[in-house]
Amino acid sequence: MPYPQTLEENPKIIFFTDFDGTITLKDNRQLGLRREASKARKCRYIEWHGHFPVRTVTYENSALPDVRAQAKGSESFWDMMESVKTPFPDCIRLLCENIKLDPYFKDFYQWSRMNKVPVIVLSSGMTPIIRSLLVHLVGPEAKDIEIVSNEVVDKPGKTKDQEDGWQLKYHDDSGFGHDKSLTIRPYAKHFAARPNEPRPTMLYAGDGVSDLSAARETDLLFAKKGHDLITYCEREGIPFTVFEDWQSILATTKDILEGRKSLKSVAKEGADKAREEKQNIETLK
């Protein structure tokens, strides 16, 4: 349910989450560069969106592309999607056959339903793909998950079930096509205007650059291990903890809901763990 209906049952926690690379095991939205050959100075890469090859590009080793820079922004995403001519139903079918969710997300979602913890997916991907994947891999109860993302519409004179018959419709005009903070911000404004109302704890899980706008809007960020979102949080002083899978997210969220751990203690543990892992990596160099 969208704001303000989300607040009708007075939840103690609201859980916002990214989808690609956070709930899924792989990021099927962002640009991936798969190395095809690397024997010479020139390397050939295939640019992919999920399982759809877009084009092959040759780079000098000294000028290899920055994956994050290429994945950033709505313009590059639009260009990639315009290169995919596959009928949209076939795209969904292929993704359902190949994309896997974190095996513990289903446990988390079942727990959240039992404990009246709303789960809201904020994604720079496409709503119909996310909905289809969740229902396919979690079950029909996933139809209740609120998804805020980009939409897919028919191209003029065509329909989505035709070749080259669909295109993106962005959620907003931001650089990512979807500024995730715009969905979270009304909750903060709601409780700022009503200081006597019980305020739910707002949590967020993410892994990449499209999550930066949301990082400041919640009480605690679950940042995926091994991703640059951790470095951003450390630099900006954003409370975070590190997760490897949804089993650890579930355990920590249970502790917060049941009062066994405070947000401050979880954030301290997360920062200490990230610092220790960095030191271990430096030692091994």
Salt bridges, closest charged atoms under 4 A:
ASP18 OD1 - LYS180 NZ 3.01
GLU36 OE1 - ARG44 NH1 1.95
GLU47 OE1 - ARG55 NE 3.12
GLU60 OE1 - ARG41 NH2 3.80
ASP66 OD1 - ARG68 NE 3.74
GLU82 OE1 - LYS155 NZ 3.35
GLU97 OE2 - ARG93 NH1 3.35
ASP144 OD2 - ARG113 NH1 2.89
ASP154 OD1 - LYS160 NZ 3.29
ASP164 OD1 - LYS85 NZ 3.63
ASP164 OD1 - LYS155 NZ 2.58
ASP172 OD2 - HIS171 ND1 3.04
GLU197 OE1 - HIS190 NE2 3.26
GLU197 OE2 - ARG194 NE 3.70
ASP211 OD1 - LYS180 NZ 2.82
GLU217 OE2 - ARG185 NH2 3.44
ASP219 OD2 - ARG199 NH1 2.92
ASP228 OD2 - ARG68 NH1 2.18
GLU234 OE1 - LYS278 NZ 2.73
GLU236 OE1 - ARG216 NH2 2.75
GLU236 OE2 - ARG235 NE 3.44
GLU244 OE2 - LYS225 NZ 3.56
ASP255 OD1 - ARG260 NE 2.82
ASP255 OD2 - LYS261 NZ 3.95
GLU258 OE1 - ARG260 NH1 2.29
GLU269 OE1 - LYS261 NZ 3.30
ASP272 OD2 - LYS268 NZ 2.93
ASP272 OD1 - ARG275 NH1 2.92
GLU277 OE2 - LYS225 NZ 3.71
GLU282 OE2 - LYS285 NZ 3.25
